[in-house]
Amino acid sequence: MNDLARKVYVRVNATFGTDGSISPEVIEWEDGTQYQVDRVLDVRRAASMRAGGSGIRYQVRVVWDTPEGQPAYAVSYVWREDDNKWFVEAKN
């Protein structure tokens, strides 16, 4: 395993389209914090070079409320493995 990142399995609420597509809607971090997926920017088969593993990689924009009540955004990746488990790369 790479020292740059660790693989963290997360809960994901997803929408299943009539065309068979899967779109993540909410990502729940290991501490229970939930991040709303504001937009799916890209979907492709790819490997996680930092944490190991591969699958369908979703580039997503997530949104959350700051302590001041303002929305904050970040672009991140979440992977869906072939066994339908979801993971993210986390800093060590």
C-alpha positions as CSV (number, residue, x, y, z in Angstrom):
1,M,0.0,0.0,0.0
2,N,1.2,3.5,-0.8
3,D,2.2,5.8,2.1
4,L,0.5,8.8,0.4
5,A,-3.1,7.6,1.1
6,R,-5.2,4.9,2.6
7,K,-8.3,3.3,1.2
8,V,-11.4,4.1,3.2
9,Y,-14.7,2.3,2.5
10,V,-17.7,4.7,2.8
11,R,-21.4,4.5,2.6
12,V,-23.0,5.9,-0.5
13,N,-26.6,6.7,-1.3
14,A,-27.0,6.4,-5.1
15,T,-29.6,6.9,-7.7
16,F,-30.1,4.1,-10.3
17,G,-31.2,5.4,-13.7
18,T,-33.5,3.5,-16.1
19,D,-30.5,3.2,-18.5
20,G,-28.5,1.3,-15.8
21,S,-26.4,4.3,-14.8
22,I,-25.5,4.8,-11.1
23,S,-25.0,8.3,-9.6
24,P,-23.8,8.9,-6.1
25,E,-26.0,11.4,-4.2
26,V,-24.6,11.3,-0.6
27,I,-21.2,10.1,0.7
28,E,-21.0,9.2,4.3
29,W,-17.5,9.4,5.8
30,E,-16.2,6.9,8.4
31,D,-17.1,9.3,11.3
32,G,-20.7,9.6,10.1
33,T,-20.3,13.0,8.4
34,Q,-22.4,13.2,5.2
35,Y,-21.4,15.1,2.1
36,Q,-24.1,15.9,-0.5
37,V,-23.0,15.3,-4.1
38,D,-23.8,18.5,-5.9
39,R,-22.7,17.3,-9.3
40,V,-21.1,14.3,-11.0
41,L,-18.3,15.7,-13.2
42,D,-16.9,12.6,-14.7
43,V,-17.3,8.8,-14.7
44,R,-14.7,6.3,-16.0
45,R,-13.0,3.0,-15.1
46,A,-9.8,3.9,-13.3
47,A,-7.3,2.8,-10.7
48,S,-6.5,4.5,-7.4
49,M,-2.8,5.1,-7.8
50,R,-2.4,6.5,-4.2
51,A,-4.5,4.1,-2.1
52,G,-4.7,1.0,-4.3
53,G,-7.7,-0.6,-5.9
54,S,-9.7,0.1,-9.0
55,G,-13.3,0.3,-10.3
56,I,-15.6,2.9,-11.7
57,R,-14.2,6.3,-10.6
58,Y,-16.7,9.2,-10.1
59,Q,-15.3,12.7,-10.0
60,V,-17.8,14.6,-7.9
61,R,-18.4,18.0,-6.5
62,V,-19.5,17.9,-2.9
63,V,-21.1,20.6,-0.8
64,W,-21.4,21.2,2.9
65,D,-22.3,24.1,5.2
66,T,-19.5,26.0,6.9
67,P,-19.8,27.0,10.6
68,E,-20.8,30.4,9.3
69,G,-23.7,28.8,7.4
70,Q,-22.3,29.4,4.0
71,P,-22.0,26.5,1.4
72,A,-18.5,25.2,0.7
73,Y,-17.6,23.1,-2.3
74,A,-14.8,20.6,-3.1
75,V,-14.0,18.3,-6.0
76,S,-13.2,14.7,-5.0
77,Y,-13.2,11.2,-6.3
78,V,-15.1,8.1,-5.1
79,W,-14.7,4.7,-6.5
80,R,-17.2,1.9,-6.9
81,E,-15.5,-1.5,-7.0
82,D,-16.7,-4.4,-9.0
83,D,-18.3,-5.9,-5.8
84,N,-20.2,-2.6,-5.4
85,K,-18.3,-1.4,-2.4
86,W,-17.4,2.3,-2.4
87,F,-14.1,3.9,-1.3
88,V,-12.3,7.1,-1.2
89,E,-8.6,8.0,-0.8
90,A,-7.8,9.5,2.6
91,K,-4.6,11.1,3.8
92,N,-2.5,8.9,6.1
